[in-house]
Amino acid sequence: MSPVASLIKDALRAAAIGFLLPVLFGCNDSSAEQGTGGKGILAPCPSSPNCVSSRDPDPARRVDPILFTGDAASGWSRLRKVIAEMKGARIAEEELGYLHAEFRSALFGFVDDVEFRMNEAGRIDVRSAARTGYFDFGVNRRRVEEIRARFTREQ
């Protein structure tokens, strides 16, 4: 195969992948977006396997909350610092005891919503969900575990 034909073949393959992945996994589940259930709690995850939460009773979607010692203000400050240092992260909303961050993937630009709610002293609940698509291939669980690890190292 000539070098030009090889380049064309590679370009077509990349274009097909760039088109097909969003089509295959791009169905939108608006319930996976901001999951604030109101009254200071996070909404449960939808039935799709693209969400994890420290408040979800289903072990397949459950993650541990972020636990810390010390005062709430320093814990919250540490959480904000961890989020600000992560690649693709942007704090979209913040109010007393609540933070909503958006994480954009580098390759396709998919956005995941990650929410934090400080419910009691020493505990920050977390919910991370893909905004689009049905599967997340474990991305949200790995992100929450990375946030927890970074948060713990900051102590």
ZAKEMI-306161 format. One record per residue (C-alpha): chain; x, y, z. Coordinates in steps of 0.2 Angstrom, whole numbers. Example, Ala and Ser with C-alpha at 12.3 -4.5 7.8 and 13.67 -1.06 7.14 Angstrom:
! residues 2
+-------+-------+-------+-------+
| chain |    c1 |    c2 |    c3 |
+-------+-------+-------+-------+
|     A |    62 |   -22 |    39 |
|     A |    68 |    -5 |    36 |
+-------+-------+-------+-------+
This chain:
! residues 155
+-------+-------+-------+-------+
| chain |    c1 |    c2 |    c3 |
+-------+-------+-------+-------+
|     A |     0 |     0 |     0 |
|     A |     7 |    17 |    -4 |
|     A |    10 |    30 |     9 |
|     A |    -4 |    41 |     3 |
|     A |   -16 |    27 |     3 |
|     A |   -11 |    22 |    20 |
|     A |   -13 |    40 |    27 |
|     A |   -30 |    41 |    19 |
|     A |   -35 |    24 |    27 |
|     A |   -29 |    30 |    44 |
|     A |   -38 |    47 |    42 |
|     A |   -54 |    37 |    37 |
|     A |   -52 |    26 |    52 |
|     A |   -50 |    40 |    64 |
|     A |   -65 |    49 |    57 |
|     A |   -76 |    34 |    58 |
|     A |   -71 |    31 |    76 |
|     A |   -74 |    49 |    80 |
|     A |   -91 |    48 |    73 |
|     A |   -97 |    31 |    79 |
|     A |   -92 |    32 |    97 |
|     A |  -103 |    47 |   101 |
|     A |  -117 |    39 |    91 |
|     A |  -115 |    22 |   100 |
|     A |  -113 |    29 |   117 |
|     A |  -121 |    47 |   115 |
|     A |  -138 |    44 |   121 |
|     A |  -143 |    57 |   134 |
|     A |  -149 |    53 |   151 |
|     A |  -154 |    69 |   159 |
|     A |  -156 |    61 |   176 |
|     A |  -137 |    58 |   176 |
|     A |  -134 |    76 |   175 |
|     A |  -134 |    86 |   191 |
|     A |  -140 |    74 |   204 |
|     A |  -145 |    86 |   218 |
|     A |  -160 |    78 |   226 |
|     A |  -165 |    94 |   235 |
|     A |  -165 |    96 |   254 |
|     A |  -146 |    93 |   256 |
|     A |  -145 |    76 |   248 |
|     A |  -138 |    69 |   232 |
|     A |  -151 |    60 |   220 |
|     A |  -149 |    42 |   218 |
|     A |  -140 |    35 |   202 |
|     A |  -150 |    31 |   187 |
|     A |  -152 |    13 |   182 |
|     A |  -138 |    15 |   169 |
|     A |  -120 |     9 |   174 |
|     A |  -113 |    26 |   172 |
|     A |  -114 |    33 |   189 |
|     A |  -107 |    30 |   207 |
|     A |  -113 |    38 |   223 |
|     A |  -108 |    37 |   241 |
|     A |  -127 |    37 |   245 |
|     A |  -132 |    23 |   233 |
|     A |  -138 |     7 |   242 |
|     A |  -133 |    -4 |   226 |
|     A |  -115 |   -11 |   229 |
|     A |  -112 |    -9 |   210 |
|     A |  -114 |    10 |   211 |
|     A |  -109 |    13 |   228 |
|     A |   -92 |    22 |   233 |
|     A |   -86 |    27 |   250 |
|     A |   -88 |    45 |   255 |
|     A |   -73 |    56 |   258 |
|     A |   -69 |    56 |   276 |
|     A |   -58 |    68 |   285 |
|     A |   -53 |    74 |   303 |
|     A |   -53 |    92 |   308 |
|     A |   -64 |   107 |   304 |
|     A |   -76 |   107 |   290 |
|     A |   -69 |   123 |   282 |
|     A |   -52 |   116 |   280 |
|     A |   -59 |   100 |   273 |
|     A |   -69 |   109 |   261 |
|     A |   -54 |   120 |   256 |
|     A |   -44 |   104 |   253 |
|     A |   -57 |    97 |   242 |
|     A |   -58 |   113 |   231 |
|     A |   -39 |   112 |   229 |
|     A |   -39 |    94 |   224 |
|     A |   -53 |    98 |   211 |
|     A |   -44 |   113 |   204 |
|     A |   -28 |   103 |   201 |
|     A |   -36 |    89 |   191 |
|     A |   -35 |    89 |   173 |
|     A |   -51 |    93 |   163 |
|     A |   -60 |    99 |   179 |
|     A |   -70 |   115 |   181 |
|     A |   -80 |   120 |   197 |
|     A |   -97 |   124 |   189 |
|     A |  -107 |   129 |   205 |
|     A |  -103 |   131 |   224 |
|     A |  -114 |   135 |   238 |
|     A |  -113 |   132 |   257 |
|     A |  -109 |   113 |   259 |
|     A |  -111 |   109 |   240 |
|     A |  -100 |   109 |   225 |
|     A |  -103 |   104 |   207 |
|     A |   -88 |   101 |   196 |
|     A |   -88 |    96 |   178 |
|     A |   -74 |    85 |   171 |
|     A |   -72 |    85 |   152 |
|     A |   -63 |    71 |   143 |
|     A |   -48 |    75 |   133 |
|     A |   -52 |    64 |   118 |
|     A |   -70 |    67 |   114 |
|     A |   -75 |    81 |   126 |
|     A |   -88 |    71 |   135 |
|     A |   -93 |    79 |   152 |
|     A |   -96 |    71 |   168 |
|     A |  -104 |    79 |   183 |
|     A |   -97 |    76 |   200 |
|     A |  -106 |    83 |   215 |
|     A |  -100 |    84 |   233 |
|     A |  -111 |    87 |   248 |
|     A |  -105 |    89 |   266 |
|     A |  -118 |    82 |   277 |
|     A |  -110 |    79 |   293 |
|     A |   -94 |    83 |   302 |
|     A |   -80 |    73 |   294 |
|     A |   -90 |    67 |   279 |
|     A |   -92 |    73 |   261 |
|     A |  -104 |    63 |   251 |
|     A |  -100 |    61 |   232 |
|     A |  -110 |    57 |   216 |
|     A |  -101 |    56 |   199 |
|     A |  -111 |    53 |   183 |
|     A |  -108 |    53 |   165 |
|     A |  -119 |    67 |   157 |
|     A |  -121 |    57 |   140 |
|     A |  -120 |    39 |   136 |
|     A |  -125 |    23 |   144 |
|     A |  -108 |    15 |   149 |
|     A |   -94 |    25 |   157 |
|     A |   -81 |    10 |   157 |
|     A |   -78 |    13 |   176 |
|     A |   -72 |    31 |   173 |
|     A |   -83 |    39 |   186 |
|     A |   -78 |    26 |   200 |
|     A |   -59 |    28 |   196 |
|     A |   -61 |    47 |   196 |
|     A |   -69 |    47 |   214 |
|     A |   -55 |    35 |   220 |
|     A |   -42 |    47 |   213 |
|     A |   -51 |    62 |   221 |
|     A |   -51 |    52 |   238 |
|     A |   -33 |    47 |   236 |
|     A |   -27 |    65 |   232 |
|     A |   -38 |    72 |   246 |
|     A |   -30 |    60 |   259 |
|     A |   -12 |    65 |   253 |
|     A |   -16 |    83 |   256 |
|     A |   -19 |    80 |   275 |
+-------+-------+-------+-------+
